[in-house]
Amino acid sequence: MSKVKSALYAIVVNDEHHFSVWPTQRRLPPGWRYIGPTGTQAEMQELMERQFVETTPAMHIAPETRFGDSHFAD
């Protein structure tokens, strides 16, 4: 199996609620953090599409409802 096919990915988020699928073997850019499980790139993309539908930047969301710890739905 090649490195590309066996690489693990994770969902990452920044303070503005921007989500991305990121390879775990690469260092995160400043301001980003890992959330949730790891898996293949396709698995993480599908999970992100199912779980995270908010597209409003955090600066436009009331402070009391902003992102805290992520919890994945069952």
N, C-alpha and C positions, 0 to 999 in steps of 0.2 A: 504494500500500500504506500502511496506517495505521501510526502509531508503535507501537501495541500489537502488531500482527502482525509487525513487523520488529524488535522488541526482542530483544536477546540475553540469554540467561540462563546462569548457571553454577551448579555445585554448590558449596556452601560447607559448612564444618564448624567446630565449636567444640571447645574442649578436653575437653568431656564427650561427644564423639562424636555430637552431634546434627547431623544433616545436613539441608540445606534447598536448595531451588532458589531462586536470588536473581537479580533483574534486574541486569545488569552496569552499567547507567547509574546505579544507586543506590549510595550509600556503604554499606559494610558496617558493621554494628553492632560495637562493641568486642568483641574476643575471637573473632571469626569470621575465617576465611581462605578464599580461593578454592582449589579443587582441580579438576583435570581440565579438560576442554575446555569450550567454549561452544556454544550452539545455541538452538533454540527452547525455549520453556517445556515443551512436550510431549516433545521429545527428551531434555531434561535430567531430567525426571520419570521417563521410561522407563529411562534409564541409571541413575539413582539406585536405582530399584526392583530392577534387575538386579544391581547391583554391591554395594550396601550393605544388608546384612540384619541386622547387629548392632544390637541395641536396648538393650544393657546400658550404663548410664552408665559412663564411664571410671573413676570412683571405685571401682567394683566389679570392675574387671578388673585382673589381676596387672600390676604396673608393667612387667615385661619383655615383655609382650604388647600393651601399649597402642599406640594409633594413632601412627604416625610419618608418613612421606611416603606419600601415596596412590599406588597403582599400579593402573591399570585393567587388567582381564583382556582378553585378545585375543579 
